[in-house]
Amino acid sequence: MIRYALKCNEGHSFESWFQSAEAYDKLAAAGHVACAVCGSDKVEKAIMAPRVRPGRTAVSGIGEAERPERAPVPTPQSAAAGSSGRAGQPPAMPASGAEPQTPPGQGALSAPSSDLENAVKTLREQIEKSSDYVGKDFASEARAMHLGDAPERPIHGEAKPEEAKALLEDGVPVVPLPFLPNRKTN
């Protein structure tokens, strides 16, 4: 696996993992690598600094082998009350000054980094909570509701450009959303 820092033609920066350098090249050439913010498929690799980890017996500044510090193993009692062992208290920070471990799904890539990304995230959450995802059946569902053949309800989904144009020409109120469906994000 390889991680690349990527940048779209609109200037949005993001990272993504690929099976190999060849896999990235193949996906990018086929237009399957898209910006996580705007959906643009005009994406290129950005400059990255390599991530180098010290060996298991790295040498300290005074010539002695350093021992890696280990996090304390939680006991059932401390796990139930938080890692500090006190109910209602925040978890204790590691004494070594190391960064706290981030819960799964809450890493740097999952956190919005700008006001625009926060606004899109909020919009996505509101739309997903208050409407039904109908997938590729969006055009037929929207048309059926417009003609009265199906009960009206808020929906979102996917439509080809020609399907969306036909809906608009027929007077069906539709609008493009500023994000991709979850299954199509990197």
N, C-alpha and C positions, 0 to 999 in steps of 0.2 A: 504494500500500500504506500502511496505517496500523497503528500498534502501540498497543494499549490495555493499561493496567494494569487487571486484573480482580480481583474479590473475590467469593467464594461466600457463601451464607448461613451456612456453618460457620466463616467467618473466614479461609479460606485465600486467600492473595494469589498471583497469577501473571500473566504477560503473554502476549499472543497477537497475531498479525498477521492483518489482514483486508484484503480487496481495497479496501474503502471503508467509510465510516461507515454508508452504507445497507446494505452487505453484512452488517456486524455486526448492525444492527437486525433485518434479515430473519432471520439465523441465530438470534439470541437469541429472537426471537418464536416461531420454530419449535421451540425447545428443543434446538438443535444445538450450543450453546456449553455445555460442561461443565467443571467444576472438574478440573484435572489431578491433584489429590490425592485427592478423595473421590468424584468423578463426579457431584456435584450439578449439576442444570441450572438452579438458581436462582442465576444469576450476574449481576452488575451491574458497570458501569464504576467504577473507583476513581479517586481524585484523582491526577493525574499532573502532574509538572513538565515543561514543554516542553524539548526538547533543542535548544539553539541552538549552531551551530558558527560559529567566526569565519570571516571571508572569507579569500580566498587571500592578500591583502596586508593582514593585520590590522596595526594600528599599535601599537607597543610603548608602554610607559609614558613613554618619553622622546621620542616623536614620530617615530621612524624606523619604516619598514616592516619587519616581521619576515619572515624567510624560513622557510618550513616546513622542518623537518629531515627528511631522508629516511633510511630505514633502509638499511644497507649491502646491496648486492646479493650474494647468496651465490654463491660459485664452486663448481664441481663438487667440489673438494677440501674446502672448508669444509662443504658440504652433506652429504658422506659422513661427516664426523667431528663433526657438530654445528656450530652457527653460530660457535662459538669457534675452530674449526679445530684443536682438540686432541682426539684420541680419548680417551674416558673422562672428559672434562671437561664440566660443564654448559654450555649455551649462554650466551653473553655477553648481558648486559642492555643495552638501548639507552642510550647515554650521556646523552640528553636528559632522562632521568627519566620518559619516557613509559612507559605500561603495555606489557608485552610482549603480542604478538599471541597470541590464544587459538586453539588448533587447532580446526578445524571440528568441531561436535558437542559441544564442551566449554565452551560459553558459560555465562553466569549462569543462563539458563533450564534448562539441562540438569543443573545441579548441585543436589542436594537441599539445602534450606535449613534443615531441622529434623531432630530425632531421629526423629520420626514418618515423615517423607519418606524418611530413610535406611533405616528398618526396612522400609517398603513396597518400596523399591527392591531391597533385599537379598532380600526374600521373592519378588518378581517374578523376579529373576535365578535363584533356586533353582528355582522352579516351571517357568520356561521351559527351564532346563537339564535338569531331571529328568523332564519329562512331555511328551506329544505334544499339540499344539494341534489340536483337531478342529473348531474353528469352530462353526457353527450346527448341526452334527450331534451336539453334545454329548449331548443327551437320548437320542437313539437309540443312540449308542455306549455310554453308561453303562448303559442298560437291557439292551443285548445282552450286555455283560460280566456284568451281574448275573444274567441268565438262563442264562449259560454258552454263548451262541451266538457269542461272540467271546472271544479270549484276553484275560485281564486284564492291564492295563498302566496306569500313571498317565497320566491325560489331563486337559486343561483346555480350556474352550471357552465358548460362549455358549448360554444357554437363556432362553426367555421365562419370566416369573414362574409362569405356569400350568403350564409343563412342569416346572420345578423342584419345584413343589408336588406334582405327580403322581409324580415320582420319589421324593420323600420319603415320600408315602403308600404307595408300593409297596415301601418298605424299602431303596431304593437310597441308599447313603451319599453325599451331595453337600454341598458347602459353598460359599457365595458368596466370591469373592475380592475383596480391597479395592482393586482397580485395574481399569481398562478395558483391553481388548485394544489393542495398539499402533496398529492401524489406526483406532481411535476416539478417540485422544488428540488434543488441539488441536495 
